[in-house]
């Protein structure tokens, strides 16, 4: 296991990236809530893809912590 000595820093970086992604999703939701009809907004597809990426990232972070 080449990455084993770097496990804690890698998990920390992964957790920070997930927090940043969650902040991005919250920002996207706020922009979508304020959006006027016909205005430029964050699309639903973009928000769903961001949410899916965060859920997959959280699952991978947990698996990395639990099984490595």
C-alpha positions in Angstrom: 0.0 0.0 0.0 1.9 3.0 -1.3 -0.6 5.6 0.0 -0.8 4.1 3.5 1.7 6.6 5.2 -0.4 9.4 3.7 -3.8 8.2 4.7 -4.6 10.9 7.3 -3.6 13.8 5.1 -5.4 12.4 2.1 -8.6 11.8 4.1 -8.3 15.3 5.5 -8.0 16.8 2.0 -10.9 14.7 0.9 -13.0 16.0 3.7 -12.1 19.6 3.0 -13.0 19.2 -0.6 -16.4 17.7 0.4 -17.0 20.7 2.6 -16.1 23.1 -0.2 -18.5 21.2 -2.6 -21.3 21.4 0.0 -20.7 25.2 0.2 -20.9 25.3 -3.6 -24.2 23.4 -3.6 -25.7 25.7 -0.9 -24.7 28.7 -3.0 -26.2 27.1 -6.1 -29.5 26.5 -4.2 -29.6 30.1 -2.9 -29.1 31.5 -6.4 -31.8 29.2 -7.8 -34.2 30.3 -5.0 -33.7 34.0 -5.9 -33.8 33.5 -9.6 -36.4 35.5 -11.5 -38.4 33.8 -14.3 -36.5 33.9 -17.5 -33.3 34.9 -15.7 -29.9 33.1 -15.8 -29.9 30.5 -13.0 -28.1 27.4 -12.0 -29.9 24.6 -13.8 -31.5 21.7 -11.9 -29.3 19.3 -13.7 -26.1 21.1 -12.4 -27.4 21.0 -8.9 -28.3 17.3 -9.1 -24.9 16.4 -10.5 -23.2 18.4 -7.7 -25.3 16.6 -5.1 -24.5 13.2 -6.7 -20.8 14.0 -6.7 -20.9 15.0 -3.1 -22.8 11.8 -2.1 -20.3 9.6 -4.0 -17.4 11.5 -2.5 -18.8 11.1 1.0 -19.2 7.3 0.4 -15.6 7.0 -0.9 -14.3 9.0 2.0 -16.0 6.7 4.5 -14.8 3.6 2.6 -11.3 5.0 2.6 -11.4 5.5 6.3 -13.2 2.3 7.2 -11.3 -0.2 5.0 -7.8 1.1 4.6 
